């Protein structure tokens, strides 16, 4: 239910509902709110993946061991990749907001792939 509420708010922010504000303030408001809602959606989806992973790991065996190893290596890989990409983006003068959006998008991609893989 919480996820549905987040998604309905997320969809609404794609529209300009801050009418009456000057264009630059309206765009800033919508893009910042959109980023916050993307982060909330990512947090909800990540909690779901954590639960599925914990069930698999707690079942033990080779599959649980493989998942634990995959989880650690995956986290190190994505964190290193994102840190490097963000450092390059900052050095090239990109805005903090665009860097934040890129970071959330990359983590969302990984979390979504994990959710699909674990739900099979």
N, C-alpha and C positions, 0 to 999 in steps of 0.2 A: 504494500500500500504506500509506504514512504517513497519507494522508487517511482511509483506512478505520479505522486504529487510533485516530486522533483522534475520529472520529465514534462509534466504539463506546464510548470513554471518555465522550464528551459525552452519549450516551444514558444511560449508567449514572448520571451525576450528576443526572439528572432524578429519580432515586429517592433515598430517604433511606438511603444506605449508611453513614452515620456513626452508626449505632445506639449507644446508650449515652450520647451527649452530651445535655445539656439541649436543649430545643427551640430556644431562641434561638441557641445555638452551632451546632447542626446546620444551621439555616437559613442562618446566616452562612457556614458552611463550604461548603455546597452552592451558594449563590448566587455566592460569590467564585470557587470552582472553575469554575462554569458560565461566568462572565465570562471567565476565563482561557482556557477551551477555545473559547469563541466567538472570542476574539482569535486563537487558533492556527488555527482553521478559516478565518478571514478572511485570515490571512497566506498560507496554502496556496493558497486560491482566488485571491488577488491575484497571487501569483507565476505562476499559470497564465495569468491575463489579461495580465500583463506580457509573457509569452512570445508569446502570440498577437498582441499589439499590435506587438511588435518585428518579428515576421515580416511583418506587413502594412506597417509603415513601411519596412522594409528592401527591400521589393519595389519601392518608389518609385512614381512616377506620381501621378495626382490622388488616388487612394484613400489612398496613404501620407501625402500632405500633409494631406489632410482629417482623417485619424486623428490625426496629430501635433497639429494645431490643436485638435481636439476633446478630446484628452487633457489639454492644458494648461488650456483653458477649463473643463473639467469639474472638474479638481482645484482650481482657484481658487474655483469656485462652491461646491463642497461644503465646502471648508475654511472659507470665509466664513460659510456658512449654519450649520454646526455650531458655529463659534466664537460666533456671536451667540446661538444657541439655548442653548448651555452657559452663557454669561454670564447670560442671563435665568434659567435654571434655578438657578444658584448663588445669584443674588440673591433668588430666591424660597424658598431654603432646602432645595432637593432634595439628597439624599445624593450623595456622590461616586460611589457604586456605581451608582445609577440613571442618573446622567449618563454614566458609562462605558458602561453597557448601551445607552443611547440612541445614543451615538456609534458603537459597534460595529454596532448595528442599521442605522443610516443608511449607513455605509460598506459594509456587507454588501449592502444593497439595490442600491447603485450598482455594486458589483463583480459581483454576480449578473446584473444587467441587461447589463453590458458582456460578460460571458462568453457569455450567450445570443446577443447581437447578433454577436459576433465568431465564434462557432462555426457560424453559418449559412453 
